[in-house]
């Protein structure tokens, strides 16, 4: 069930900064060579804009970032998806609109990036 992050549906929410843009078009750690180097889907930190890979991805960088940094809210960074997830409460939330872009480029495949995804990628998902 989706909940308002603060009960009002639009006021400032601790852990969400709607003015911060995303850190890039893909998982920062995967692109820098940490972990498997590819992702299934992308998530964006609602506090600092860090883009990381989802929990189905081999490296799960988004949730690791959220927990390490103490930034509880992750937003989908997939085209057509508009939700927030709280890693502490494990619930979906509604919150303020984040700074664009709201998703990776539509021509970027999922999984991605195109040149790093193994042919047997489904076997590596969690």
C-alpha positions as CSV (number, residue, x, y, z in Angstrom):
1,X,0.0,0.0,0.0
2,X,1.3,3.4,-0.9
3,X,1.6,6.0,1.8
4,X,2.3,9.7,1.9
5,X,5.8,10.2,3.2
6,X,4.7,12.9,5.6
7,X,0.9,12.6,5.7
8,X,0.4,15.8,3.8
9,X,1.4,14.7,0.3
10,X,3.5,17.7,-0.6
11,X,5.5,19.3,2.3
12,X,9.2,18.8,2.8
13,X,10.2,15.3,3.8
14,X,13.3,14.3,5.7
15,X,15.3,12.1,3.4
16,X,14.0,13.6,0.2
17,X,15.5,16.5,-1.6
18,X,13.5,17.3,-4.7
19,X,16.1,19.8,-5.9
20,X,19.0,17.3,-6.4
21,X,19.4,15.9,-9.9
22,X,20.4,12.3,-10.5
23,X,24.1,11.4,-10.5
24,X,24.0,10.1,-14.0
25,X,22.3,7.7,-16.5
26,X,23.4,4.5,-14.9
27,X,24.6,2.8,-11.7
28,X,27.6,4.8,-10.5
29,X,29.4,1.8,-9.0
30,X,28.8,-0.5,-11.9
31,X,30.0,2.1,-14.4
32,X,33.2,2.6,-12.3
33,X,34.0,-1.1,-12.3
34,X,32.6,-2.1,-8.9
35,X,30.8,-5.4,-8.9
36,X,29.4,-7.1,-11.9
37,X,29.4,-3.9,-14.0
38,X,25.8,-4.2,-15.2
39,X,22.3,-3.8,-13.9
40,X,18.8,-5.1,-14.3
41,X,16.9,-1.9,-13.3
42,X,18.0,1.4,-11.8
43,X,17.1,3.2,-8.6
44,X,17.8,6.8,-7.6
45,X,18.5,8.0,-4.0
46,X,15.8,10.6,-3.2
47,X,18.2,12.4,-0.8
48,X,21.4,12.9,-2.9
49,X,20.5,11.7,-6.4
50,X,22.9,8.7,-6.4
51,X,21.9,6.3,-9.1
52,X,22.4,2.6,-8.3
53,X,21.3,-0.8,-9.4
54,X,18.2,-2.5,-8.0
55,X,18.1,-5.5,-5.6
56,X,17.4,-7.9,-8.5
57,X,20.8,-6.8,-10.0
58,X,23.9,-8.8,-9.2
59,X,25.5,-6.0,-7.1
60,X,22.5,-4.3,-5.4
61,X,24.3,-1.0,-5.2
62,X,21.2,1.3,-4.7
63,X,20.1,-0.4,-1.4
64,X,23.7,-0.6,-0.2
65,X,24.1,3.1,-0.8
66,X,20.8,3.9,1.0
67,X,21.7,1.9,4.1
68,X,25.3,3.1,4.2
69,X,24.5,6.8,3.7
70,X,21.4,6.7,5.9
71,X,19.2,7.8,3.0
72,X,16.0,5.7,3.3
73,X,14.1,6.7,0.1
74,X,14.8,5.2,-3.3
75,X,12.9,6.2,-6.4
76,X,12.6,4.1,-9.6
77,X,14.9,5.4,-12.3
78,X,13.0,3.5,-15.0
79,X,10.9,5.1,-17.7
80,X,7.2,5.2,-16.9
81,X,7.7,4.3,-13.2
82,X,6.8,6.8,-10.5
83,X,7.3,5.5,-7.0
84,X,9.4,5.8,-3.9
85,X,10.5,2.9,-1.7
86,X,11.6,3.2,1.9
87,X,14.4,0.7,2.6
88,X,13.9,1.0,6.3
89,X,10.2,0.3,6.4
90,X,10.0,-1.7,3.2
91,X,7.0,0.2,2.0
92,X,6.1,2.2,-1.1
93,X,5.5,5.9,-0.7
94,X,4.3,9.0,-2.6
95,X,6.3,12.1,-2.2
96,X,7.3,15.3,-3.9
97,X,8.4,15.3,-7.5
98,X,12.1,14.9,-7.9
99,X,14.4,16.9,-10.1
100,X,14.5,15.7,-13.7
101,X,15.4,13.6,-15.5
102,X,13.2,11.1,-13.7
103,X,14.5,8.0,-15.6
104,X,17.5,6.8,-17.6
105,X,17.3,7.6,-21.3
106,X,14.6,5.5,-23.1
107,X,17.1,4.2,-25.6
108,X,19.2,2.7,-22.8
109,X,18.2,-0.9,-22.5
110,X,17.3,-2.8,-19.3
111,X,19.4,-4.6,-18.4
112,X,22.2,-2.4,-19.2
113,X,24.6,-1.0,-20.2
114,X,24.2,-2.9,-23.5
115,X,27.9,-3.7,-23.9
116,X,28.3,-5.2,-20.4
117,X,25.3,-7.5,-20.0
118,X,26.2,-11.2,-20.2
119,X,24.2,-13.4,-22.5
120,X,23.1,-15.5,-19.5
121,X,22.1,-12.4,-17.5
122,X,18.8,-13.9,-16.2
123,X,20.8,-16.5,-14.3
124,X,22.6,-13.7,-12.3
125,X,19.4,-12.0,-11.0
126,X,18.4,-12.1,-7.4
